[in-house]
Amino acid sequence: MAQVKATNNRFFSIAGFSLLFAYLLSFLFEGQVLYSMLAYNNVVGSPYILVAIIAHFAGLFSGGFFVKSQIIARYTMLGSMVICLMATVPFYFSPSLLWAVGLIVSGYAGGCAVASWGYSLKAFTSKNQRIKSCA
C-alpha cells in the first residue's frame, strides 16, 4: 500500500509540474502567448520579459528557504499555481501597469512553485528515477 501511495504522490507531483511549466513556457518565458498579446497591442516586450525572468529567479532563490516540509511544499505549489492563474487576468484587458505587476507576481509565484517541486521530487522519487521524472 505504501508503494501505491508513493507512486500516486509522484504522479501528482509530475502532473502538477508539467502543467505549471506548460504555463511558464507558453506565457512567462518568451512564450508565444505573451508575444502574441504584446504584438497585438503594439507593446515593446523586452522590459516585461526581463522583469518576469528576474521575478522568477527571486522566487526560485527564496522558495528554497521557506519550503522545509512535504506539506509546505504541497501548499506552496498549489497556492502558487492559483496565484499564477489570477495574475494572468490583467492580460485580458488593455496594456497597463497591471501587466507588469501580473508578470512579477506570476514570475515570483512560479519560481516558488518550481522550488517546491524540487522538494517533492526529492521526497517522492528514488535517486535512480529522478532523471526520468525530470525528462
C-alpha positions as CSV (number, residue, x, y, z in Angstrom):
1,M,0.0,0.0,0.0
2,A,2.9,2.4,0.7
3,Q,4.2,1.8,-2.8
4,V,0.9,2.8,-4.3
5,K,0.8,6.0,-2.2
6,A,4.3,6.9,-3.1
7,T,3.6,6.3,-6.8
8,N,0.4,8.4,-6.5
9,N,2.3,11.3,-4.9
10,R,5.0,11.0,-7.6
11,F,2.3,11.1,-10.3
12,F,0.6,14.1,-8.9
13,S,4.0,15.8,-8.4
14,I,4.9,15.3,-12.1
15,A,1.5,16.2,-13.4
16,G,1.5,19.5,-11.4
17,F,5.0,20.3,-12.6
18,S,4.1,19.6,-16.2
19,L,1.0,21.9,-16.1
20,L,2.9,24.6,-14.3
21,F,5.8,24.6,-16.8
22,A,3.3,24.5,-19.7
23,Y,2.0,27.8,-18.4
24,L,5.5,29.2,-17.7
25,L,6.9,28.3,-21.1
26,S,3.9,29.4,-23.1
27,F,3.4,32.7,-21.2
28,L,6.2,34.0,-19.0
29,F,9.4,32.8,-20.6
30,E,9.1,34.4,-24.0
31,G,6.1,32.2,-24.8
32,Q,4.1,32.6,-28.0
33,V,1.0,33.6,-26.0
34,L,2.8,36.6,-24.4
35,Y,4.5,37.6,-27.6
36,S,1.2,37.5,-29.5
37,M,-0.5,39.7,-26.9
38,L,2.3,42.1,-26.9
39,A,2.4,42.3,-30.7
40,Y,-1.4,42.7,-30.9
41,N,-1.3,45.7,-28.5
42,N,1.9,47.1,-30.1
43,V,3.9,47.0,-26.9
44,V,7.6,46.5,-26.6
45,G,8.1,43.2,-24.9
46,S,11.7,43.3,-23.6
47,P,11.1,45.0,-20.3
48,Y,8.1,42.8,-19.5
49,I,10.0,39.6,-20.2
50,L,13.1,40.8,-18.3
51,V,11.0,41.6,-15.2
52,A,9.3,38.2,-15.3
53,I,12.6,36.4,-15.5
54,I,14.1,38.4,-12.6
55,A,11.0,37.7,-10.5
56,H,11.2,34.0,-11.4
57,F,14.8,33.9,-10.2
58,A,13.8,35.6,-7.0
59,G,11.1,33.0,-6.5
60,L,13.4,30.1,-7.1
61,F,16.0,31.6,-4.7
62,S,13.7,32.4,-1.9
63,G,11.4,29.4,-2.3
64,G,14.2,27.1,-1.1
65,F,14.4,29.0,2.2
66,F,10.8,28.5,3.4
67,V,9.9,25.1,1.9
68,K,11.1,22.7,4.6
69,S,8.5,20.0,4.7
70,Q,6.2,18.0,2.4
71,I,3.0,19.8,3.5
72,I,4.5,23.2,3.0
73,A,5.8,22.2,-0.4
74,R,2.3,21.0,-1.4
75,Y,0.6,24.1,-0.2
76,T,3.2,26.3,-1.8
77,M,2.8,24.6,-5.2
78,L,-1.0,24.7,-5.2
79,G,-1.1,28.3,-3.9
80,S,1.5,29.4,-6.4
81,M,-0.4,27.9,-9.3
82,V,-3.6,29.7,-8.2
83,I,-1.7,32.9,-7.9
84,C,-0.2,32.5,-11.4
85,L,-3.7,32.0,-12.9
86,M,-5.1,35.0,-11.0
87,A,-2.1,37.2,-12.1
88,T,-2.9,36.4,-15.7
89,V,-6.3,38.2,-15.6
90,P,-4.9,41.7,-16.4
91,F,-3.8,40.4,-19.8
92,Y,-7.5,40.2,-20.8
93,F,-7.6,44.0,-20.7
94,S,-5.6,46.7,-22.5
95,P,-1.9,47.2,-21.6
96,S,-1.3,48.9,-18.3
97,L,0.9,48.8,-15.2
98,L,-1.1,45.7,-14.1
99,W,0.6,43.8,-16.9
100,A,4.0,44.3,-15.3
101,V,2.6,43.6,-11.8
102,G,1.0,40.4,-13.1
103,L,4.2,39.2,-14.7
104,I,6.2,40.0,-11.5
105,V,3.7,38.2,-9.3
106,S,3.3,35.2,-11.5
107,G,7.0,35.0,-12.1
108,Y,7.8,35.0,-8.4
109,A,5.0,32.5,-7.6
110,G,6.1,30.3,-10.5
111,G,9.6,30.3,-9.1
112,C,8.4,29.3,-5.6
113,A,6.3,26.5,-7.2
114,V,9.3,25.2,-9.0
115,A,11.4,25.3,-5.9
116,S,8.6,23.4,-4.1
117,W,8.5,20.8,-6.8
118,G,12.2,20.3,-6.3
119,Y,11.4,19.3,-2.7
120,S,8.7,17.0,-3.9
121,L,11.0,15.4,-6.4
122,K,13.5,14.7,-3.7
123,A,10.8,13.3,-1.3
124,F,8.8,11.2,-3.7
125,T,11.2,10.0,-6.3
126,S,14.0,7.5,-5.7
127,K,17.5,8.5,-6.8
128,N,17.6,6.2,-9.8
129,Q,14.2,7.6,-11.1
130,R,14.9,11.3,-10.8
131,I,16.3,11.8,-14.2
132,K,13.3,10.0,-15.8
133,S,11.0,12.2,-13.8
134,C,12.7,15.4,-14.9
135,A,12.8,14.3,-18.5
